[in-house]
Amino acid sequence: MEHKLILDEKAMERAIARISFEIIERNKGADNLCIIGILSRGAELGKRIAEKIGQVEGKAVPYGMLDITAFRDDKKLSAAHQDQTKIPFEVENKQVVLVDDVIYTGRSARSAMDAVMKRGRPKTVQLAVLVDRGHRELPIRADFIGKNLPTSKQETVQVKVKERDGINSVLILPEQ
């Protein structure tokens, strides 16, 4: 079986726009809001969401990107690791929206929450994902979802973004 296209470029744009409007609605505008994208592809998606919210609300929304490597429970941190986090604002008392490409087990989201909490105490932490594929191992759910995509554990969901991959798409790859 070949890969299966789930979202093409237009469908991704629509999902990002919908997520952006839902964030605005739930937070009653963009006041006190900040967007933090989880590296790697969540960073690009987060930047797009921050830009879309800024266009709609008529003011820039603080945006940062978060490297969760040091907070993961499934990998040892190598001595050569360079933290790529860039959060040029305080999270204290902010409404933080974490953005990731795919939520699967929930472990990346938990790591991201730990990393944000280490920087201060936000008023709220919300989670936006392009794809929710199920199979949680932790009791974590996304607040904003572009596409619910039931998968088997053997399949792989691959998100591609133009900034890194030259194309915007979401694919399901068959069992390896």
C-alpha positions in Angstrom: 0.0 0.0 0.0 1.2 3.5 -0.9 1.0 6.5 1.4 -2.4 8.1 1.6 -2.9 11.9 1.3 -5.1 13.2 4.2 -4.7 16.9 3.9 -3.4 18.8 0.9 -2.1 22.4 1.0 -5.6 24.0 0.8 -7.0 21.7 3.4 -4.1 22.5 5.7 -4.7 26.2 5.2 -8.4 25.8 6.1 -7.5 23.8 9.2 -5.0 26.4 10.4 -7.5 29.2 9.8 -10.2 27.3 11.7 -7.9 26.6 14.6 -6.9 30.3 14.6 -10.6 31.5 14.8 -11.4 28.9 17.5 -8.4 30.2 19.6 -9.7 33.8 19.2 -13.2 32.8 20.1 -12.2 30.8 23.2 -9.8 33.5 24.4 -12.2 36.4 23.6 -9.6 38.0 21.3 -5.9 38.1 21.4 -5.2 40.1 24.6 -2.8 38.3 26.9 -2.4 35.5 24.3 0.8 34.0 23.2 1.6 31.1 20.8 4.4 28.6 21.3 5.2 26.1 18.6 6.8 22.8 19.5 9.9 22.0 17.4 10.0 20.9 14.8 6.9 21.2 12.7 4.7 22.6 15.4 7.0 25.7 15.3 6.0 26.4 11.7 2.4 25.7 12.3 2.4 27.9 15.4 4.0 30.8 13.5 1.2 30.5 10.9 -1.5 30.5 13.6 0.1 33.5 15.3 0.2 35.4 12.0 -3.4 34.5 11.2 -4.6 35.6 14.6 -2.6 38.8 14.2 -4.3 39.5 10.9 -7.8 39.0 12.2 -7.2 40.9 15.5 -5.1 43.7 13.9 -2.2 43.3 16.3 0.8 41.1 16.6 0.5 38.0 18.8 3.7 37.0 20.7 5.2 33.9 19.2 7.9 31.6 20.3 9.3 28.1 19.6 10.0 25.4 22.2 12.6 22.7 22.1 11.3 19.9 24.4 14.3 17.6 24.0 15.5 18.1 27.6 12.0 17.4 29.0 11.3 14.1 27.1 11.1 10.9 29.1 11.9 8.6 26.2 15.3 9.9 25.1 18.6 10.7 26.8 19.9 14.1 26.3 23.2 14.1 24.4 26.0 16.3 25.6 26.1 18.0 22.2 22.4 19.0 22.4 21.9 22.8 21.8 18.6 24.1 23.2 16.8 25.7 20.2 14.0 27.3 22.3 13.3 30.9 21.4 10.6 32.5 23.6 11.2 36.3 23.6 8.5 37.1 26.1 7.4 36.1 29.6 4.8 33.4 30.0 3.8 34.4 33.5 0.1 35.0 33.7 -0.3 34.6 29.9 -2.8 32.5 28.0 -0.4 30.2 26.3 -1.4 28.1 23.3 1.1 25.3 22.6 1.0 24.1 18.9 2.1 20.7 17.7 1.7 18.9 14.4 0.4 15.6 15.7 -0.8 14.4 19.1 -0.4 10.7 19.6 0.6 9.4 23.0 0.5 12.8 24.7 4.1 12.6 25.9 5.3 15.5 23.8 2.5 17.7 25.0 3.4 16.8 28.6 7.0 17.6 28.0 6.0 20.9 26.5 3.9 21.8 29.5 6.8 21.0 31.8 9.1 23.2 29.7 6.7 26.1 29.8 6.0 25.8 33.5 9.7 26.0 34.1 9.7 29.5 32.6 6.8 30.8 34.8 3.2 30.2 35.7 0.8 30.9 32.8 -2.8 31.8 33.4 -3.8 29.0 31.1 -2.1 26.4 28.8 -4.1 25.3 25.8 -3.1 22.8 23.1 -3.6 23.1 19.4 -2.7 20.3 17.0 -3.1 19.8 13.3 -3.8 16.1 13.6 -5.1 14.0 16.5 -4.4 10.4 15.8 -5.6 8.9 19.1 -3.7 6.2 21.1 -3.1 8.3 24.3 -0.8 7.0 27.0 -1.4 10.1 29.2 -4.7 11.8 30.0 -4.1 14.8 27.7 -6.4 16.1 25.0 -6.0 18.9 22.5 -8.3 22.0 22.8 -8.0 22.8 19.1 -7.8 20.1 16.4 -7.4 20.5 12.7 -8.3 16.9 11.8 -9.2 13.8 13.9 -7.5 10.9 12.2 -8.1 7.4 13.7 -5.0 5.3 12.8 -3.5 2.0 13.8 -0.4 2.0 15.9 1.5 0.6 13.0 0.8 3.5 10.7 2.7 6.7 10.7 1.3 10.2 10.3 3.7 12.5 8.4 3.1 16.2 8.4 5.1 18.2 5.9 5.5 21.9 6.0 6.7 24.1 3.2 9.4 25.8 5.4 11.1 22.4 6.1 9.9 20.0 3.4 9.0 22.2 0.4 5.4 21.1 0.5 2.4 21.3 2.8 0.6 18.0 3.3 -0.4 15.3 5.8 0.1 11.7 4.8 -0.5 8.3 6.4 2.3 5.9 5.7 1.5 2.2 5.9 2.9 -0.2 8.4 6.7 -0.6 8.1 
